[in-house]
């Protein structure tokens, strides 16, 4: 079981490597495309599609399985390793196929996210600076509103004190008003 996990992890790394190589250039795919297809059906010069790069799941599965089956047949007949002679060999072969496919999708995710980050990095900086400026403006508005509120409350308090002073009568005047004096 330990060897199969190691093979699976190595297959994931192999899938990442294959995808990365095809994302940089697809010369072998172009060459086979020129041999197999007529002039009208050949791929355009700006097309970056490869065996695994830019392919849907099923063609990717077929190409990876076909390539690994070819490698396994060479190993089966030209070397002393007998891959298809036991259950462990077939299980390892299936793990290599699954790991390679998973590796291609991991590499696809990493490359696509790197492209998105590069595209959005300038706009992220602008958004960040705009947010900082808006925050500074917001703080200034709060300070100004606080100062205005303090000034208006102090004006109201002084007005209230003046009204109280004007309304305040002496005790003698209040008693006279009541008719007791």
C-alpha positions in Angstrom: 0.0 0.0 0.0 2.9 2.4 0.8 4.4 1.9 -2.7 1.1 2.6 -4.4 0.7 5.9 -2.5 4.3 6.9 -3.6 3.4 5.9 -7.2 0.2 8.0 -7.0 2.0 11.1 -5.7 4.7 10.7 -8.3 2.0 10.4 -11.0 0.4 13.7 -9.7 3.8 15.4 -10.1 4.2 13.8 -13.5 0.7 15.2 -14.5 1.7 18.7 -13.3 4.9 18.4 -15.3 3.2 17.3 -18.5 0.6 20.1 -18.2 3.2 22.7 -17.6 5.3 21.6 -20.5 2.3 21.7 -22.9 1.3 25.1 -21.6 4.7 26.5 -22.7 4.6 24.8 -26.2 2.7 22.1 -28.0 5.2 21.2 -30.7 4.5 17.4 -30.6 0.7 17.9 -30.8 1.2 20.3 -33.8 3.5 17.8 -35.5 1.0 15.0 -35.1 -1.8 17.3 -36.2 0.0 18.1 -39.4 0.6 14.4 -40.1 -2.9 13.2 -39.4 -5.1 16.1 -40.7 -5.4 17.6 -44.1 -4.5 21.3 -44.7 -8.0 22.5 -44.1 -8.4 20.6 -40.8 -5.0 21.5 -39.3 -5.0 23.7 -36.2 -4.5 27.4 -36.4 -1.0 28.9 -35.5 -2.4 30.7 -32.5 -4.2 27.6 -31.1 -2.4 26.5 -27.9 -4.3 23.2 -27.5 -2.2 20.1 -26.7 -2.7 16.5 -25.6 -3.7 17.6 -22.1 -3.5 21.4 -22.2 -6.8 22.9 -23.3 -8.6 19.6 -23.7 -11.8 18.4 -22.1 -11.9 15.5 -19.7 -12.5 12.6 -22.2 -9.8 13.5 -24.7 -7.4 14.1 -21.9 -8.3 10.7 -20.4 -7.8 9.0 -23.8 -4.5 10.6 -24.4 -3.1 10.0 -21.0 -4.3 6.4 -20.9 -3.0 5.7 -24.4 0.4 7.2 -23.6 0.7 5.3 -20.4 -0.5 2.0 -22.0 2.2 2.4 -24.7 4.8 2.9 -22.0 3.5 -0.1 -20.0 3.6 -2.3 -23.1 7.2 -1.3 -23.8 8.0 -2.1 -20.2 6.1 -5.4 -20.3 7.8 -6.8 -23.4 11.3 -5.2 -23.4 12.2 -5.3 -19.7 11.9 -7.9 -17.0 9.2 -5.9 -15.3 5.8 -7.6 -15.9 3.3 -4.8 -15.2 0.1 -6.7 -16.2 1.1 -10.1 -14.6 -0.3 -9.3 -11.2 -3.0 -7.4 -9.5 -0.5 -5.0 -7.9 0.8 -4.0 -11.4 -2.7 -3.3 -12.7 -3.5 -1.4 -9.6 -0.4 0.7 -9.9 -1.1 1.3 -13.6 -4.6 2.6 -12.7 -3.1 4.8 -9.9 -0.7 6.3 -12.4 -3.5 7.1 -14.8 -5.7 8.7 -12.0 -2.7 10.5 -10.5 -1.6 11.9 -13.8 -5.2 13.2 -14.6 -5.4 14.8 -11.1 -2.0 16.4 -11.6 -3.1 18.0 -14.9 -6.1 19.5 -13.2 -4.0 20.8 -10.3 -1.6 22.4 -12.7 -4.6 23.9 -14.7 -5.9 25.4 -11.4 -2.5 26.8 -10.5 -1.8 28.3 -13.9 -5.3 29.8 -14.3 -5.2 31.3 -10.8 -1.7 32.8 -11.5 -3.0 34.4 -14.7 -6.0 35.9 -12.9 -3.8 37.2 -10.1 -1.5 38.9 -12.6 -4.5 40.5 -14.5 -6.2 41.7 -11.3 -3.0 42.8 -9.4 -3.1 46.4 -10.7 -6.9 46.7 -10.1 -6.4 45.3 -6.6 -3.9 47.9 -5.8 -6.2 50.7 -7.1 -9.1 49.3 -5.1 -6.9 49.1 -2.0 -5.7 52.7 -2.4 -9.3 53.9 -3.1 -10.5 52.1 0.0 -7.8 53.8 2.1 -8.7 57.2 0.7 -12.4 56.6 1.4 -11.5 55.6 4.9 -9.6 58.8 5.5 -12.5 60.8 4.1 -14.9 58.9 6.4 -12.7 59.7 9.4 -12.5 63.4 8.5 -16.3 63.5 8.2 -16.7 61.9 11.6 -14.3 64.4 13.1 -16.1 67.3 11.5 -19.5 66.1 12.5 -18.2 65.5 16.1 -16.9 69.1 16.2 -20.1 70.5 14.9 -22.1 68.4 17.4 -20.0 69.7 20.3 -20.4 73.3 19.1 -24.1 73.0 18.7 -24.6 71.3 22.1 -22.5 74.0 23.8 -24.6 76.7 22.1 -27.8 74.9 23.3 -26.5 74.6 26.8 -25.5 78.3 27.0 -29.0 79.2 25.5 -30.7 77.1 28.1 -28.7 78.7 31.0 -29.7 82.2 29.8 -33.3 81.1 29.6 -33.1 79.7 33.1 -31.5 82.9 34.4 -34.2 85.0 32.7 -37.0 82.8 34.0 -35.5 82.5 37.5 -37.3 84.9 39.9 -36.5 85.5 43.4 -38.5 83.9 46.2 -40.1 87.2 47.2 -41.3 87.7 43.6 -42.8 84.3 43.5 -44.6 84.7 46.8 -46.0 88.1 45.5 -47.1 86.3 42.4 -49.0 83.8 44.5 -50.6 86.5 46.5 -49.1 85.4 49.8 -47.1 88.6 50.3 
